[in-house]
């Protein structure tokens, strides 16, 4: 009996210890927690996108572009810091090698790199206009290492889009997506050749949509944090559906390299330009002929609007579509082509996407009433001048050191545009192009001296190594420094 009680006591103790062990285990749960942490990590990793399939499927549609341009070094007969009439000037020219005036300038070949992508199997390729502008030779290298000579079909500097053609068939092509369906925060990938490194892939997210940049009034840019560097220009921006939604074009940088902000041209804008380039070899953008400003809260209240919106007309260009349609200074344009103008920058985007001669319906607020006005768009006077001017004519001069070719403006055109002074830029290359000058710009003054003729412009520049130009572009004025 005593043995039986002893066995029961031992058994009870064992059960009690076992229960305590399970209770402690339940409190600590080290193994279960470890599994949950592992599962959370695996879940996070699974949510991150994998771009390897995208690269395999569409990487062969991306091309590298190399261009060659001939640049003639400018020379003058003055030694820096020395009066040309000083007898020592001639002596320096003879004794110091490489001084200006010793021999004729030698043409130099300038190379540039960029990217592009194939939009049709018969050889049409899209890239940026600034990649191929002024190029004498364009070479396209495909993903399978073929090197093909490319012909420039046409380019549009306002949207920075160029169309190339290579003599080939059966090429792989991109799938065109809808950038309007992009969402901020969505993953995207860029392909191209940054710094010449072929077939590079970078990824990021859409940071913002519809960005208007000060120098570009025709493109609602897609902003991303995708690393973009020199050489990526003209390459495609893909979504996770393996569709092109944009063309990589610009970066915001204080160092010249990527700093976290990149801009891409929406692909629908680019494809709209392609049609005109194929048909005409150039692009004409419609002009409404108004200067406008944003509607502030105070302005909205004074005009009787319930909230700030639309574009307030501050000036009207004579003989423009706006004047002929009856638009008046003080009108507020609320809608253009049926689209609400919540952002004033949307107006030039809508108008610029149309051609001269197209009609556009405008919803206008005037005297506390809303009305619809239909205007016929005209072309930009500056662009028409550039199309009609012929560089190399008797009234044309070249400023080689700045990459400028200038032509006189006839009296009749001056009267129409109400110009007291000004010369037309018929070609902008090298330094001028890099500084933002484009053909069709009108130079009103150089170093604050009014310019009445191309010959006078050359005289004012003289041997200067830096000049300040007052430019008129589409009835807007700006200062640009060269040098």
C-alpha positions in Angstrom: 0.0 0.0 0.0 2.8 2.4 0.9 4.6 1.5 -2.4 1.4 2.3 -4.3 1.1 5.7 -2.6 4.8 6.4 -3.4 4.2 5.6 -7.1 1.2 7.9 -7.3 3.2 10.7 -5.7 6.0 10.3 -8.2 3.6 10.2 -11.1 1.8 13.3 -9.9 5.1 15.2 -9.7 6.0 14.2 -13.2 2.7 15.4 -14.6 3.0 18.7 -12.7 6.5 19.3 -14.1 5.3 18.5 -17.6 2.4 20.9 -17.3 4.7 23.7 -16.1 7.0 23.1 -19.0 4.2 23.4 -21.5 2.9 26.5 -19.8 6.3 28.2 -20.0 6.6 27.2 -23.6 3.2 28.6 -24.3 4.3 31.9 -22.7 7.6 32.2 -24.6 6.7 30.7 -28.0 10.2 31.1 -29.4 9.7 28.7 -32.3 6.3 30.1 -33.4 7.6 33.7 -33.3 10.6 32.7 -35.4 8.3 31.2 -38.0 6.1 34.3 -38.1 9.2 36.5 -38.6 10.4 34.3 -41.4 7.0 34.3 -43.1 6.8 38.1 -42.9 10.2 38.5 -44.5 9.3 36.0 -47.2 6.0 37.9 -47.8 7.9 41.2 -48.2 10.4 39.7 -50.6 7.6 38.2 -52.7 5.9 41.7 -53.0 9.0 43.3 -54.5 9.0 43.2 -58.3 11.3 41.0 -60.3 12.3 42.6 -63.6 14.2 39.6 -65.0 11.3 38.3 -67.1 10.7 41.8 -68.5 14.3 42.1 -69.5 14.2 38.7 -71.3 11.0 39.6 -73.2 11.6 43.2 -74.3 15.4 43.8 -73.8 16.0 43.1 -77.5 13.7 46.0 -78.5 16.1 48.6 -77.0 19.0 50.0 -79.1 22.1 52.0 -78.5 22.7 55.1 -80.7 26.0 56.7 -81.6 26.2 59.9 -83.6 28.9 61.8 -85.3 28.9 65.6 -86.0 31.5 67.7 -87.7 32.4 70.8 -85.6 34.8 73.5 -87.0 36.9 75.2 -84.3 36.5 78.9 -84.4 39.6 81.1 -84.6 40.2 84.8 -84.2 43.3 86.9 -84.5 43.5 88.1 -80.9 45.7 86.7 -78.1 43.7 86.6 -74.9 44.6 89.6 -72.8 46.7 91.2 -75.5 45.8 94.2 -77.7 45.8 93.0 -81.4 47.6 96.2 -82.4 50.4 95.5 -79.9 53.6 94.4 -81.8 54.0 91.6 -79.3 50.7 90.1 -80.6 52.3 89.1 -83.9 55.4 87.8 -82.2 53.3 85.5 -79.9 51.5 84.1 -82.9 54.7 83.1 -84.4 56.5 81.7 -81.4 53.7 80.0 -79.4 52.3 76.9 -81.1 48.6 76.5 -81.5 47.7 80.2 -81.4 44.8 81.4 -83.5 45.7 82.9 -86.9 48.5 80.4 -87.6 46.4 78.1 -89.8 43.0 77.4 -91.0 40.6 75.8 -88.5 40.4 72.0 -88.8 37.1 70.3 -88.6 36.7 68.0 -85.6 34.4 65.0 -85.2 32.2 65.1 -82.1 30.7 61.9 -80.9 27.5 61.5 -78.8 25.8 58.5 -77.2 22.1 57.8 -76.6 19.4 55.2 -76.5 16.3 54.3 -78.5 13.6 51.7 -79.0 12.1 49.9 -82.0 8.4 50.8 -82.6 7.9 48.9 -85.9 9.4 45.7 -87.4 10.4 47.5 -90.6 12.9 49.6 -88.8 11.4 52.7 -87.3 13.1 53.8 -84.0 12.2 56.5 -81.5 14.8 58.5 -79.6 15.3 62.1 -78.2 15.8 64.9 -80.6 18.8 66.2 -78.6 20.5 62.9 -79.1 20.6 63.1 -83.0 20.3 66.9 -83.6 23.0 68.1 -86.1 24.4 64.6 -86.5 26.0 63.8 -89.9 26.1 60.1 -89.2 23.8 58.0 -86.9 24.6 54.4 -86.0 22.2 52.1 -84.3 23.5 49.0 -82.4 20.9 46.3 -81.6 20.9 43.9 -78.7 22.3 41.1 -80.9 25.3 43.4 -81.8 24.2 44.4 -85.3 25.4 47.9 -86.3 23.0 49.6 -88.7 23.2 53.0 -90.4 20.1 55.1 -89.5 18.4 57.8 -91.4 16.8 60.8 -89.6 13.2 61.0 -90.7 12.5 64.1 -88.7 12.6 65.6 -85.2 10.7 68.0 -83.0 12.7 70.1 -80.6 9.7 71.3 -78.7 8.8 67.8 -77.5 12.4 66.5 -77.8 11.3 63.6 -80.0 13.1 62.2 -83.1 12.2 59.4 -85.5 14.9 57.2 -87.1 14.7 54.5 -89.8 17.1 51.6 -90.4 17.1 49.3 -93.4 15.9 46.1 -91.8 12.9 43.9 -91.4 11.5 41.4 -88.9 12.8 43.5 -85.9 11.4 42.9 -82.4 9.1 45.8 -81.3 7.9 47.3 -78.1 4.3 47.1 -76.9 2.8 50.6 -76.5 1.1 51.2 -73.1 -1.2 53.8 -71.8 0.6 56.4 -69.6 -2.8 57.7 -68.4 -3.2 54.5 -66.5 0.0 54.9 -64.6 -0.4 55.4 -60.9 2.0 57.3 -58.6 4.0 54.7 -56.6 3.8 52.2 -59.5 7.0 50.3 -60.3 8.7 51.1 -63.6 12.0 50.2 -65.3 14.3 52.0 -67.7 16.6 50.5 -70.3 19.5 52.1 -72.2 23.2 52.8 -72.3 24.2 55.2 -69.5 27.7 56.4 -70.1 27.9 53.9 -72.9 27.3 50.8 -70.8 25.1 48.7 -73.2 21.8 47.1 -72.1 21.7 48.6 -68.6 18.5 48.2 -66.6 17.4 50.4 -63.7 14.2 50.5 -61.7 12.1 52.7 -59.4 8.7 54.1 -59.0 6.5 56.8 -60.5 7.0 59.9 -58.3 4.5 62.2 -60.0 2.6 62.7 -63.3 1.9 65.7 -65.5 5.0 67.7 -64.4 5.5 71.0 -66.3 9.1 72.1 -66.6 10.0 75.8 -67.2 11.8 75.0 -70.5 9.1 72.7 -71.9 5.5 73.8 -72.4 4.4 70.9 -74.7 5.1 67.8 -72.5 3.4 66.7 -69.3 6.4 64.7 -68.0 6.3 61.5 -65.9 8.6 62.0 -62.9 10.3 58.9 -61.5 13.1 58.0 -59.2 14.6 55.6 -61.7 18.3 56.2 -62.0 18.9 57.9 -65.4 22.3 59.2 -66.6 23.9 60.6 -69.8 23.4 57.9 -72.5 20.0 56.9 -71.2 18.3 59.7 -73.2 15.8 58.3 -75.7 15.5 54.9 -74.0 12.1 53.4 -73.0 10.4 53.4 -69.6 8.5 50.1 -69.1 5.7 49.2 -66.7 5.3 45.8 -65.1 3.1 44.7 -68.0 6.2 45.0 -70.3 4.7 48.0 -72.1 6.5 51.2 -72.9 4.8 54.1 -71.1 7.4 56.8 -71.6 10.7 57.9 -73.2 13.5 58.8 -70.8 14.5 62.4 -71.5 15.8 64.6 -68.7 17.2 64.6 -65.1 17.2 67.2 -62.4 20.8 67.5 -61.4 23.3 69.9 -59.9 26.3 67.7 -60.6 25.5 66.4 -64.1 24.6 62.9 -62.8 21.6 61.3 -61.4 20.3 62.9 -58.1 17.0 61.0 -57.6 14.7 62.9 -60.0 14.2 61.8 -63.6 11.6 62.9 -66.3 10.1 60.8 -69.1 8.0 61.9 -72.1 4.6 60.0 -72.0 4.5 57.6 -74.9 1.2 58.8 -76.2 2.7 62.3 -76.8 5.6 60.6 -78.6 3.4 58.5 -80.8 1.3 61.5 -81.7 4.5 63.2 -83.0 5.5 60.1 -85.0 2.5 60.4 -87.3 3.5 63.9 -88.3 7.2 63.0 -88.7 6.4 60.1 -90.9 4.1 62.2 -93.1 5.9 65.6 -93.2 9.3 65.1 -91.7 8.6 67.9 -89.2 6.0 68.9 -86.6 3.8 71.9 -86.5 2.3 72.8 -83.1 -0.9 74.8 -82.9 -0.9 78.2 -81.3 -3.9 79.9 -79.7 -2.2 83.3 -79.4 -2.8 84.2 -75.8 -0.6 85.1 -72.9 -2.1 83.9 -69.6 -1.5 83.7 -65.9 -2.7 81.4 -63.1 -5.9 82.4 -61.3 -5.1 83.0 -57.6 -7.6 82.9 -54.8 -7.8 86.7 -54.8 -8.3 86.8 -58.5 -11.0 84.1 -58.4 -12.9 86.1 -55.8 -12.7 89.3 -57.7 -13.9 87.7 -61.0 -16.7 85.9 -59.3 -15.3 82.3 -59.5 -16.1 79.9 -56.7 -12.5 78.6 -56.6 -9.1 79.3 -58.3 -9.0 77.5 -61.6 -8.5 78.1 -65.3 -6.1 80.4 -67.3 -6.6 84.2 -67.1 -6.0 85.9 -70.4 -3.5 88.7 -69.9 -2.7 89.5 -73.6 -3.7 88.5 -77.1 -1.4 88.2 -80.1 -2.6 90.2 -83.1 -4.2 88.2 -86.0 -4.1 85.0 -83.8 -6.8 82.4 -83.6 -7.8 83.8 -80.2 -8.3 87.3 -81.5 -10.3 86.1 -84.5 -12.5 84.0 -82.3 -13.3 86.9 -80.0 -11.4 86.0 -76.9 -10.8 89.1 -74.8 -8.2 90.2 -72.2 -9.7 89.3 -68.8 -11.4 86.1 -70.0 -10.8 83.0 -67.9 -10.5 79.8 -69.9 -12.0 77.1 -67.8 -11.9 74.2 -70.3 -10.0 73.4 -73.5 -11.0 70.6 -75.8 -13.4 69.5 -73.0 -10.6 69.1 -70.4 -10.9 71.0 -67.2 -7.9 73.4 -66.5 -7.3 72.7 -62.9 -3.6 73.5 -63.6 -2.8 76.5 -65.8 0.0 74.6 -67.4 -2.4 72.2 -69.0 -3.5 74.8 -71.6 -0.3 74.9 -73.7 -0.1 71.1 -73.5 -3.6 70.7 -74.9 -3.1 73.4 -77.6 0.4 72.3 -78.5 -0.8 68.7 -79.2 -2.9 70.0 -82.1 -1.8 71.2 -85.5 -2.3 74.7 -87.1 -5.7 74.8 -88.6 -7.3 72.5 -86.0 -10.3 73.9 -84.2 -10.5 73.9 -80.4 -13.6 74.4 -78.2 -12.9 76.7 -75.2 -15.2 77.2 -72.2 -14.7 80.8 -71.2 -15.8 82.7 -68.1 -16.7 86.4 -68.7 -18.7 88.9 -66.7 -20.0 86.1 -64.4 -21.2 84.1 -67.4 -19.9 80.9 -69.0 -19.8 80.6 -72.8 -18.2 78.3 -75.4 -15.9 79.8 -78.0 -14.5 77.8 -80.9 -11.0 79.0 -82.1 -9.0 78.0 -85.1 -5.3 77.4 -84.1 -2.6 79.2 -86.0 1.1 78.3 -86.3 3.9 79.8 -84.3 5.3 82.9 -86.1 8.8 82.0 -85.0 8.5 78.5 -86.4 7.1 79.8 -89.7 10.0 82.2 -89.9 12.5 79.3 -89.3 10.8 77.2 -91.9 11.1 79.9 -94.6 14.5 81.3 -93.8 17.5 79.8 -95.6 20.8 79.7 -93.8 23.7 80.7 -96.0 21.8 83.4 -97.9 23.2 86.9 -98.4 21.6 88.2 -95.2 22.8 85.3 -93.1 25.8 85.2 -90.8 27.5 82.5 -88.7 28.8 82.9 -85.2 30.8 79.7 -85.1 32.2 80.1 -81.6 28.6 79.9 -80.2 27.1 77.6 -82.8 24.7 80.2 -84.2 23.5 81.0 -87.6 21.4 84.2 -87.9 19.3 85.8 -90.6 17.7 89.2 -91.1 13.9 89.6 -90.7 12.2 91.5 -93.6 10.3 94.7 -92.9 6.9 93.2 -93.6 7.3 90.4 -91.1 8.7 92.9 -88.5 5.5 95.0 -88.9 3.3 91.9 -88.5 5.1 90.8 -85.4 5.5 94.3 -84.1 9.3 94.0 -83.8 11.4 97.0 -83.5 14.6 95.0 -83.6 15.6 91.4 -83.9 17.3 88.7 -85.9 16.2 85.2 -86.6 18.0 82.1 -85.3 18.1 79.7 -88.3 20.5 77.2 -86.8 21.5 76.5 -83.2 24.3 73.9 -82.6 26.9 73.2 -80.0 27.0 75.8 -77.2 23.8 77.5 -78.4 21.8 74.3 -78.5 23.1 73.2 -75.1 22.1 76.6 -73.6 18.5 76.1 -74.8 18.4 78.2 -78.0 16.4 76.7 -80.8 15.8 77.6 -84.5 13.0 80.1 -84.7 14.1 82.1 -81.7 14.4 85.8 -82.3 17.4 87.6 -80.7 16.3 91.1 -79.7 19.5 92.3 -78.1 23.1 91.2 -77.4 24.7 92.5 -74.2 21.7 94.9 -73.9 22.4 96.4 -77.4 19.4 96.1 -79.7 20.1 94.0 -82.8 18.6 95.2 -86.1 20.5 93.0 -88.5 22.6 89.8 -88.6 25.6 91.8 -89.6 25.2 94.1 -86.6 24.8 91.0 -84.4 28.2 89.7 -85.6 29.8 93.1 -85.0 28.4 93.3 -81.4 29.7 89.9 -80.6 33.2 90.6 -82.1 35.8 88.7 -80.2 33.7 88.3 -77.0 33.9 84.9 -75.4 30.6 85.4 -73.5 27.4 87.2 -74.4 24.0 87.8 -72.9 21.1 87.4 -75.4 17.5 88.6 -75.0 15.4 86.0 -76.8 11.8 86.1 -77.9 10.1 82.8 -78.3 6.4 82.5 -79.0 5.9 86.0 -77.8 7.7 85.3 -74.5 11.0 86.9 -73.7 13.9 85.4 -71.8 17.6 86.1 -71.2 20.2 83.4 -72.1 23.9 83.5 -71.4 26.4 82.0 -73.9 30.0 81.3 -72.9 
